[in-house]
Amino acid sequence: MFGLALDRLSKRYDGQMAVDDVSLTIPHGQFVCFLGPSGCGKTTLMRMIAGLEEPTAGTISLNGRDITQDAPNVRRFGMVFQSLALFPHLSVGDNIGFSLKLQGKPVAERRARVAELLSLVRLSGLEKRAVSELSGGQRQRVAIARALAQEPQVFLLDEPFSALDAKLRDEMQAELRQLQETLKITTILVTHDQREAMTLADSIVVMGEGRIQQHGPPAQIYRAPSNRFVANFIGLSNLLAVEVLDGQTVRLGERTLAVPSTANHASGGQAMLSIRPEEVRLAAGPAGGADGNTVAARITRVRDLGSNVEVQLEFEGRSLLTVLQPRDWSGGDAGDEAQVWLPRDHCRVLAA
């Protein structure tokens, strides 16, 4: 198979399972983000892919060949660490060309490759500059160029932008994505930043407790979380305890609500109804849309943030958040009554 494949990969430290039975296929040229909270196993998984950690069980294959026991230098995977790990005593050009020198490449070939990479990361003319004289963004570019110098088969990045301020981080993310699309290189980025993953990735691997919780395109991960963990971790989500009635209805308090499907849940069982705040509507009237999914609520807090309005509501002891565009907000204050519509197609039933 043309791409990177992990088959039942596990890593145990002193009896503690850091990565637990992970299987994943990454097609050639895809940009994938490993996303999850601290301690979820995402960095350990990347380090096993890079050859820096030996798996307790499972295999890693590249283009159909088992590379599980290959040393890191044999794999030819470029890696950018969170600390960047640039050599302070070397110039920009010497940092980038370091691996080429170790490979015994002729001086002329090294210089040509370094010049090509400097142009690629928009640092032409800085090859003699000391890395200590560079800005944070420029040092990031040097680290990326150094990782690309050996023409890696897979490009690995471990939270490379975490130390940058928000504006520079956004700029570097855009540059990285453009660079990856130009080179068409398989890229894996480890991050705990949901916005970064949603911005950059072709697909996101959400990890929790050492396992893959969900894997898919960013929009699918956000709009159709597969379980409570993903719904809680990715963005904001209203999670409401419900009773499953039949294939397409649940009971929420005294209300019966229509949902797309409860196929994976037993009738009479408990479940969680998940709906994103921006999908909750303040109904104009008691009907509240064709599906009739309305509940009577009371406004407890209003926050006008300029670009949107957050309205916190309460009904039957439950809390519900809606995020509205200013044009959709007709006004109201804490204590006011409201009719809230939970559109059927945006309601997802998850395991309790």
Summary of the structure (lengths in Angstrom):
residues: 352
radius of gyration: 24.8
end to end distance: 37.8
largest distance: 77.7
contacts: 1100
relative contact order: 0.11
helix: 28%
strand: 35%
